[in-house]
Amino acid sequence: MVSIFTRASRKLRKVTGAATVDPMDFYGQVTEPYRTQFEGRCADLFFENKGRIIHKWPHYFQVYDEVMAPYIGTEVRMLEIGVFRGGSLELWRRLLGEKAIIFGIDIDPQCRQYDDSNASVRIGSQDDPVFLKETVSEMGGLDIVLDDGSHVAKHQRASYETLFPLLSDGGIYIIEDMHTAYWPAFDGGLRRKGTAIEFLKQKVDQMHRHYYEKDSNSTEAIPPIESIQFFDSIAVVKKRRQLPRYHVKVPNV
């Protein structure tokens, strides 16, 4: 979002005096040569948009196409954190289809105006566990989370800790705009403890705890994480109940 970039740019200059990377350096305009570099359903929906404003990094579209493809045309339950101008909620509706249950949450009361047939919008904070649980209960469950909220590290962690346990088996948790993990304006910095990047690095270790922690090779002890995919500025965590690990040989002779 432009407003986020502007605030980040100002804060970076205040904190560092002269930031080596200015968030506004990444703000671009659509030209036809640029547009033709992006293919796929999400890219087409985005660039053809004539409705509400959608603000996205186009290199995300291929990721969306890949991870959301299994849900198209289904009764998937998706929660987007961060509504902004409501355009991305329209994008998900066009992508996923009429059967999808789509909710958006935001702290800005003005976002209530985007509560319509495309999505249900609820006003509250992404770091409020009571609010989040109430929203998921209203949705009837949860299959996809897309965190495009404050981009502040402590808020991203709080949302994950509340919502990931509520995800269905096989569901996915997407954190967007993870480049903010490197920007001080969002409590970030290279290898700074607690950022979304470092937080998910810890989850990688937890995925493998049964290989370094005694008596943890059980379904109860292994975290229900099937995979953690890192893309440029996006991470996708897939939830799946895990079985104990054993190496076997066949035939058993």
N, C-alpha and C positions, 0 to 999 in steps of 0.2 A: 504494500500500500504506500502511496506517496506520502501520506501523513506520517507513517511510521518511519520512512526513510528520512524525512525532513527532521523529525524529532531526534532520531538517532544521529544524524549528521551534526546537529547543533550540540548535542550532548558530548559526542566524541571530541569535537573541537574544544569544548569546555574542559573535559577531563584530561586530554592529552596535549592541548595547546595547538598542535598541528598533526592531525591524524594522517597516517600513511595511506589509509584506505577510507575513502568517503563513501557512505552508502549511496549518495546521489550519483556517484560515478557509474552505477549500474542501471540507472533509469534510462530506458530507451524508447524509441518510437517505432511503430510498425511501418515497414516499407515492403513492397512486393518481393524484392530479393530476400529480405529477412524472412518473410512469411513462408516462402517456398522451401525453407530449410526444415520445416516441421511438418511431419506427416502423422496421420492417425485420427481416430475419432475425436479425441479430446481437443486436438489442435484445430480440427475443422469446426467444432462447436464453439471454441473460443474465438477464433478469428472471424467467424460469421456472425457473432453475437451483435444484435441490434437492441437488446433489452437493457437491463440494469448493468451497471459497471462491474466488470470482473477484472481483478488485478492479480496476475499470476506471472511467474517466471516460465516462459515457454519450454524450457528444457525439462519441466516437470511432466509435460503431457504424456510422453512415452511411458513414464513410470505409472501414471494413472491408468493408461490403457492396459498395461500389463497386470497390475494388481487388482483392478476393479472388474476386469473382464468376466470372471466367474459369477459376478453378481448381477450382470445386466439382465433385465427382464424378470428378476426374482423379487420376492418380498423382503429384500434386504433392509436391515435397520441401520441407518447411518446417522451419526452425530458429527456435525462440524462445529468446532470451537472457533468463534470469530465470524461474524456475519458481514461486517463492513457495509457495503451498499446492496447486499442481497444477491449480487450477480452470480456468485459461485453456487448458491443454493439452486438457482435456475439451471446452472450448468450440470449439476449432479442429477437433477430431475430429467433433463434431456438425455443424459448419458445412461442412467440406470433404468428409466422407464416409469410408468404410472404405478406399478405395484410397490415400488420402493417406499419405505417409511423414512422420511428425511426430517431431521430436526437440526436447528442451529441455535447456538447460545451466544450471548454477548452481554457485556456490562452496560452498553449504551442503550438507554430506554428508547431512543429513536428507532432502533432496529425492530421494534414491535410492528412497524409498518410493513415489514417483509413477511409477516405471518400470513400466509395465504395458501393457495392450492399447491404451490411448489414445495413448500416446507412449513413446518411449525417452528416458530421462534419463541424462545424463552429467555428472559432477562435475569442474569445472575453471573457470578464470578466462576471462572474455571478452576479456582483453588478452593472452592466451597464444596466439601464432600457431600453435605446434606443436599444441596441444590442439585449436584450432579446425579446423585442416586435417585432423587425424585424424578428428574428428567428421564433417566433410563427406565425407571419403572413405568412412566407414562408411555414411553415408546414400546414397551412390551419386550424389552431385551435390546441387545446391541451386537452388531456384526462388524461395523466399520466405525472407527474414530479417526477424524482428521483434525489435528491440532494446528490451527492457523490463528491462534489467539494473540496473547500479548507478546509472545516470543521471549519472555523473561524466564530465565532458567528455573527459578523457584516455582513459578506457575506451571511450567511444563512438567516438572517433576510431580507436583501435587495432582495434576489432572491424570497423569499416567498411573500413579499409585492408587487412585480411586477407581478409574475406569477400566484399566486392563483386567483386573479380577472379574469385572462384570461382562467382559467380552464373551461371546459364544465360542465354543470349541471350533477352531478353524477360522476365527475372526481375525481382522488385521487392525493394527494401531499405527497410524501414520503421523509423523511429526514433520511439519513443513518448515521451511526457512531456517534450517539449522545453521546456516552461515552466521546467524546472530549469536551463536555460541562463541564466536571469536571477537565480538564487538562489545566493548565496555558498557555501552549504552544499554545493553540488555543483560548485564551481569556476566558478560562473557570475557574471553581471553584465551589465547592458545594454552591448552592443557590446564585451564583453570578448573579447579574442583567444583563439581556441582552443575556444570553446564549439561545441556541435553546430550552433547557428544560424549562427555566423560561419563555421564550417567548410563548411557547405553553401552559404553565400553565395559562397565561393571556388569551389565546384564550378560554380556558375552562370557565373562568369567563364571557367572552364576549358572549359565547353561551347561557348563562343564564341571560343576562342583563335585560331581560323583567320581571324577577322575583324580581329585586331589583332597577330598574330604571323606574320611572313613565313615562307613555305615550310611551313606547317602544315595546309594544306588537303588532307589525305589521310586515308584510313581508318586508317592507322597512327598519325597524329598527333592526330586528333580523339578525345577520350575517348568510350568506349562508353556514353554517357548520353543516353537519348532524352528524358527529362523529369525535372524535379524539382518536385514538388507540395508546397506548404506549406499545411497546415491549422492550425487552432488546436491547438498542442502536438504535432502529428504532421507528419513529412515522409515522402514516398514518392519514392524514386529508382528510376526504371525503366531497366534496362540494355538497350542495343541497339547492335549494331555500326552505326557511322555511315559513310555514303558522303560523298565530297567534295561540297562545295557549289558549285552553279553556278546562275545565273539564266538561263533560256532563253525563247525565244519560239516559238510555233507559229502558223501554218505557217512554216517556215523559208524565207522569200523575201527 
